[in-house]
Amino acid sequence: MVAVSIVIITRDQSEILIECLDKAKLITDDIVIIDNGNVNNQDNVYAEGCRVFKKSWDGYGANKNKGLLAAKYDWVLSIDADEVPDDELITALHQLDYINPEVAYDVKFRTYFGGKMIRFGSWGKDHHIRLFNRNIVRWLDTTVHETLVLPPNVQVEKVNGYLHHYSVKDAVEYDIKNGLYAKLSAIKYFNSGKKAGFVKLYISPVFGFLKNYIFHMGFLDGREGWQIAKITLKNTRRKYYLLNQMQSLKPKKHLYKDSFAIEY
């Protein structure tokens, strides 16, 4: 075991979570689960040895920070409930020295659409900083698209291995998730004063599609690559449409709030 706490926020993601926890137990003796509303009452999915904290939903970044506070160790590996570390990553984590708290580690992803691993497009290049020292690095308290706050002195290094992200089962699930993300993003943009101008409404969706499907060669992933690019275009268009509607119907001083979370 290594002196790293694994923090997972979850909501009704039992199938993949079981595999995730099996791998997590090969890394550490401290697995912290922030349960944000297990509506199916599936408490039995949690492995023995996990510390489970039932918390209200305050947004992705805010709830991940709740996990940081509950962690036993200062070094934290943040994993979502639909992500599974592979053996190469587990070995690499055991080989790190964890001496310098001003280092954060960037982890590569392999993302799946249904049962197919996506090799191209934006998904094929996915990577995120997921291992860091909580005394130096924290999550920005945002409702969606959580971001780490990295001080200027933090050095980012790569780590071997992958987190395997089992994102969605099919195009229908992906479209539903994107619809919810669009709403959350529109609320976030509205509250921060961001505008939905002509470029955002009409140019950004098309450019995003071309970048994902053509420039990053998403077309090489076949039918799945097309579905990802098409639904991503739809999501970009709809979040700025919702933002435009908010700006048209509500006074600028109004702050939208949201209480729901999607399954993750």
N, C-alpha and C positions, 0 to 999 in steps of 0.2 A: 504494500500500500504506500501511496505517496501523500504528503501533507498538502493535499488539495481538496477543497470542498467542491462537490458538484451541485449546482443549483439548477433546478428544473421548475418552470411554471407550467401548469397543466390544467386542462379542462376536458374530460371525457375522451382521452386519447389512449384507451386501454390496450389496444392490440399492439401498437408499436412501442408503447411505454414499457411493456413487459420485457421486450428485447433490449430496449435502452437501459433499463435498470440492471439486467443481467450483465451487460458490458460495464456499466458504471461500477458495479461491485468488484470488478477486476482492477479498478483504478484507486479507489479510496474507501475509507471506512466512514465517510461523512457525506451522505446524500440528502440534500435538502429539497423537499418538494413544496412549492407554494401552490396549493390547490385553490383555484379561483371559481369553484362552483361545480362540483361533481354531481350534475343533475340526475345521473343514472345510479347514484349511490354505489359506485364500484370501488369502494375502499379496499377490497380484497386484491386489487391489481398491484398495490404497493408492496414492494419486496421487504422482507424482514431486514431491519437495520436502517430503513429510511426514516427520516424525521419529517413528518407531514404537518404543515401549517395551513389551516383553512383561512383564507384572507378574502376580503372584499376586493372587487375589481376597480383599480384606479388607473389603468393603462399599462401597456407593456413595460415601459421603462420603469415606472414606479413600482410595479409588482416584482420586477427582477431585482430592484434595490432592496425590497423586503427580504428577498433571499440572501442578499449580501449581508444584511444585518444578522440573519439567523445562522450564517455559516460558522463552522468551528474553526476553520483555517483562514488565514489572510489571502492565500492564493485560491482563486475561484475559477472553475471551468463552467461556463454557462452553456447548457444544452436545452434545446426545446424537446417537447415530449414526442415529436415525430422524427427525431434524429438519433442515429446509432453510431457510436465511435467504432471504427474497425480495429483490427489487431495491430496494424502498423502504428496507428495513432496511440493506442494504449501503450505499446512498447516505447514510443517516443516520449510519452509523458513520464514514464518511469525513469528515463535517462536524463531528464532536465535537472539542473541543480537547485533552482528556485532560490538563488542567493540575492539577485539584484531585483528589488521591487519595482524598478523603473524600466522593466522590460515587459512588453505585452506580446502575446503570441497569436499569429494569424493562422487560422485553420482552413484548409481547403475542404470544399464540399463536393459530393456527388449527389445530384438531385434526381428524383424519380417521378415520372408522370405515369401513374398506374404502376405497372411492373417494369417499365422501360426506363433505363438510365439515360438521361439527356446529356449528350456530349457537346452540343453546340449551342448557339444563341447565348443569351445572358445567363441562363441557368448553367451552361457548361463551363463558365468561367467563375462560378460563385466561390467566394471565400470571405471569411469574417474574423475579426479579432474576438476570440472567445475565452482566452486564458489570460488572466491578469491578477494583479495584487489589488485588493479592495481598498487598501489604504491610499492608493494613488489614483485608481481608475474607478469610475462609477458610471451608471447609466443615466442618460438625460431623461427626465420625467416627462415623456411624451406618451400620448395615447396609442400611437401607431408608428411603425418603422423606427423602433427604438435604436438609439445611437449611443455609443460610448463617448464619454468626455475624457479625452486624452490630454494631459498637460504637455507642454512643449518639450519637456525633458524626457518623455517616455520614448523608448526605442522599440520599434515593432520588428519582430523576427518571425520567420516562417517555422513551422513545425511539421514533421513528416506525418503522413497518414491522412485519413479523411473522416469527416462526419458524413454519414449517409442520410440524406434528407428525403423522407418519404412524404412528399409534399401533398399530393392529391391523388385520388383514385381514378378520376376521369375528368373530362371536359366540363361536365355539369357541376361537379364539386368545385372545380377551379373557378368557374364563372360565379358561383354563389359566394365563394370566399372573396373574390375580387370585388363583387358588389358591396360587400361589407367594408372592405378596405377602402373603397372609393368614398363611402360615406365618412369613415373616420378621417381620411386624408382631407376631404373637403372641410370638415369641421376644424381640423388642425390649421389648415391654411386660412380659413376665415378668421379664427381667433388670433392668428399672428398678423393679420392685415394683408395677406397675399391677394393679388388680383387675378381674375380669370379673363385675360384679354384675348384678342384675336389669335395671337400666336399660340397661346396655351390651349385654346379651344379647338383650333383647326390644324395647326402646324405640328405641335408636339406629338399628338397621337400618331400621325403618319410617319414622322421622323423616327419615333420609337419603334414602330413596326419595321421600317426599313433597316434600322440599326440591328434589331434583334434577328430578323428573318434573313436579310441579305448580307449585310456587312459582317455579322458574326456567324453567318452560315447556318442559321437555324433550320433552313430548308433541308439540311442533311439529316435531320432527325425525323424526316418523313411526316406522317400524319400528325404525330404529337408536336413536332416543331411548328407546324402550321397552326394547330389549335392554340398553342402557347402564345404565338405572335399575335394571332387574331384577337384572343381574349384580352391580352395585354393592351392592345390598341383600344379596345372597347372600354377597358377600365380607365385608361388615361383620359379618354374623351368624357366619360361619365363623371369622374371626380371633378373635372373643371366645369362641367355643366352644372353639377350640384352647387359648386362654389359660386358660380354666376347667379344661380337662383337665390342663394342665401343673400348675396349682395344686393339683389334686386328687391327682395321682399322684407328684409329685416334692417333695423337701424344698425349702424356700424358699431355702436357700443355694446351690442348684445353679444354675450358669450354663450355659444352652444356647448352643451355638455352631453356626454354619452355614457351609458351605464352597461352596455353589453360588450361581450367579447365573443369572438368566434372560437370554434374548437381548434386546439393547437397542441 
